Amino acid sequence: MFRPYAYAALAATLLAAPAALAAPGVTSTKPADLPAGHYVLDKTHASVVAKIKHMGFSNYQFRFTKVDASFDYDPKAPQDAKIKVTIDPGSIDTATGADEFGLKFNKELAGDGWLEANKFPTATFVSTKVEPGAGQTGKVYGDFTLHGVTKPIVLDVTFNGVGSSFAPGSVKTGFSASTTIKRSDYGVTKYVPLVGDDVALSIEVEFDKK
């Protein structure tokens, strides 16, 4: 039986759908518009990619697949933001494939003489100071622990914006960051300088407000 009210409700839903789908996304790129609160990493939209010179022939890239992070933020005191990141060195992925060779290569770099993830299962970054810059940029100072060694590093950070995800009432934000470390500073010296000492880190992360 034809029910006019049901048809009208369905039509209204369909007409409203494009607007609803268009709503998620960045609504501001001003750090001051990021609401105060505690933010946790959206692990499905996070990457830590490393680049290292290989015998002078290439800038070889790999990534870590197990990453977690959180931060606390108050737009009235952005310099006091607290950030913590943890990485599982054993999750190194060289993208050489899931066959025997690829898995063996990943295991080799996570093992003895390299990251030694069995002895040092966690790498961490803990912020000590945030230095807001012009516009969307800034610097985050902190202590980076890798291979059992802790050294200060500085991240160059870009605030990509704040907005919402598809969940009603959600708050989502994202950042890009980069830095370069010397692996020898952390006791990872195998094949230096044949395999480069400098390791460039490129970080892309999204966070959800809790």
N, C-alpha and C positions, 0 to 999 in steps of 0.2 A: 504494500500500500504506500502511495506517495505521501510523504510528510513534509510539507513546506518548511516547517521550522528546522527540521534536520538538514534539509538542503541549504537553508540560509546559514546555519551554523558551519557547515562544511565549507561553503563558499567564503565565509568570513575568515576561516582558518587558513585557507589556501591563499587568499589575498594578503593576509598578514605575514605569511611565511617568508617572502623575500625580505621584508623589513626586519624580521626577527633574525634571519640568517646574516643580514648585513651588519647587525649590531656589534657582534664580537670584534675585537681587534684593538689597536692602539687608538686612544682618544686624546692623549697628550704626550708630548716629548719633554715636558718640563719636570725636572726632578722634584720641584716643590709640590707637584700635583700627586706624587706618590703617597698614599695614605700611610700614616704611622701604623706599625704593627710588626708581627712576626711572619716571615715568609719562608716557605719551604720549596725545594727544588722540584720542578716538573721533570722527572727523570727521562721521560719520553722525548723531551726537547732540550737535551743538554749534550754537549760534546767537549772533550778536551783532546785536542790534536797537537802532536809534537812533530817538529821538523828538525832534521839533523843532517849535516853534510856527510855524504858517503863517498870516501876516497876521492873527493873532488869532482865526482861524476854527476852527482845529483843531490838534491835536497830531499832526502828520503822522509816520508811521512808515516806516522802510525798514530793510534789513538788508544784511549783507555775507556772501556765500556762500562765500568762500574764506578759511578761518581755520585756523591751526595753532597748537599750544601744547604745552608740556611743563613738568614740574616735578619737582624732587627734594625728598624729604621724609624726615625722621627724627622719629618721635613723641617721642623723648627731647629733641629740640631743634626744636620746631615754628617757633620764631622765626627759624630759619636757613634755612627753606625757600626755594628759588630757583624763580622762575616766569618763563617767557618766552612771549610771545604774538606772533604775526605775523598781519597782516591785509592782504589785497590790496584797496586802495581801488577798483581798477577792477572789483571784483566787486559793487559796489553794486547792489541790486535793490529797486526801488520798488514791485514787485508791481502794476505798471500793465499787465501783459500782455506776451506774447511777440510781439505784432504790431509793425508799424513804429513806431507812436507810443511804445509801452512801451520798446522797445529804444533809440529815439532819446533818450528822457528819461533812461534809465540812463546812456547815453553822455555826455549833456550834463553830468550831475552828476559824472561821473568825469573830465570834461575841463577845459578852460581856464576860469579864473574860479572854479572850485569845487575839487575834490580834486586835479586835475591829475595823475592817476595815471601819465601817460606820463613825467612828470618825477620823480614821487615814488611809485614802484611798491610801496612797502612801508610800512605803519604797524606800529610795534612797541610792546610794553610789556615792560619788564624790571624785575622787583621789586628793591627795595633794602632792604626791611624787612617782616617779617610780625609783626603784633601780635595774638596770640590773645585772644579775648574770652570772654564767658561762654557756656557751652554750645557751641552749634554755630556761633557767630558770631565774626567777627574782621575785621581790617582789613589790607589789603595795600598798602603804599606802593611806588611805583615811578616810573620815567621813561617817559612816553608820547611817542612820536615820530610826528608826523603832518604831512604837507605840508612836510617838511624841518625842522620845528621840534620841539624836545624840551622838555617841561615836566613837573614832578612832579605826579602825581595820586594819589588814594587810592581804592581799591576797597573797598566794603562787601561782605563775603563771608559766605555761609552754606554750611557743610559739610552736604551732603544725606545723606551716609552712605557706607559701604563694604560691599561684598559681592562677588558673583560674577556673571559673565555665563553664557551657556550652555556655554562652553568649560570642560572639566574643569580644575580647579586655577587658574582665572583669578581675578584681583583687579580689581574695577572700583570706581570712586568717582565722585562728582559734586558739583558746586558751582553755586551761583547767586551772581552778583555784579552790582553796579550802581555807577555814578558819573555825575557830570555835568561836562562840560567846556564851555568857551567856545570856539567855533570861531575867533573873532577872535584868540585867543591864539596860534593856529597859522597865522595869515595867510589864513584863509578868511573873507573879510569881505563877499562879494557879497550885496547886498540887506539887510544888517543895518541897522536893526532890523526892517524889514518882514517878513523871514524871520528867525526867532529866532536869537539868538546862543548861547543855552544849548542844548546837545545832551545829552539824557539817554541813557545807554547801559545796556542790560539784557543780561546775559550768562548763558547756560545751557550748561554743559559737562559732559561725561563723559570720564573718563580710564581707560586700561588700564595696569596695571603690567607693565613689561617685565622 
